Amino acid sequence: MLKEFTISTDKRDEMIDVTTVVQQYVNETGVKEGTVLVYCPHTTAGITINENADPDVKTDMIRRFDELYPWTVVRDLHAEGNTAAHMKASTVGASQTIILTNGKLVLGTWQGIYFCEFDGPRTRHFYVKVLNDNRE
């Protein structure tokens, strides 16, 4: 069971909580036990799991990514000029796998699933694949 989602980003760097959207799709599938794969097919965006209680965490992460990977580095050769976005996306990763039990995503108390935009604003896509482990 695979579903494609479309997401519009508003800023160059942005972390958008997609936890509710992912859980709603899981509910639609009716799968109770298994795993859920959330995948981003873009080279300048990614998927991560992190705290979703305090919005300052997202702000701090984006600021620290910018410090680690500055947008303009004279020695960068990539013609599009977005090497920093590629570095950030590689650091975050393209996917996350979440355990599913009793129809619910197994996430920690403060955890959420984020679509991470590093080269926006853009219209993006991400995929959710629900893998059923039911043995009935």
TAPE-V359233 format. One record per residue. SS is DSSP state (~ for helix, > for strand, _ for the rest). Layout:
((SS) (SS))
This chain:
((_) (>) (>) (>) (>) (>) (>) (>) (_) (_) (_) (_) (_) (>) (>) (>) (>) (_) (~) (~) (~) (~) (~) (~) (~) (~) (~) (~) (~) (_) (_) (_) (_) (>) (>) (>) (>) (>) (>) (>) (_) (_) (_) (_) (>) (>) (>) (>) (>) (>) (>) (_) (_) (_) (~) (~) (~) (~) (~) (~) (~) (~) (~) (~) (~) (~) (~) (~) (_) (_) (_) (_) (_) (_) (_) (_) (_) (_) (_) (_) (_) (_) (~) (~) (~) (~) (~) (~) (~) (~) (~) (~) (_) (_) (>) (>) (>) (>) (>) (>) (>) (_) (_) (>) (>) (_) (_) (_) (_) (_) (>) (>) (>) (>) (>) (>) (>) (_) (_) (_) (_) (_) (>) (>) (>) (>) (>) (>) (>) (>) (>) (>) (_) (_) (_) (_))
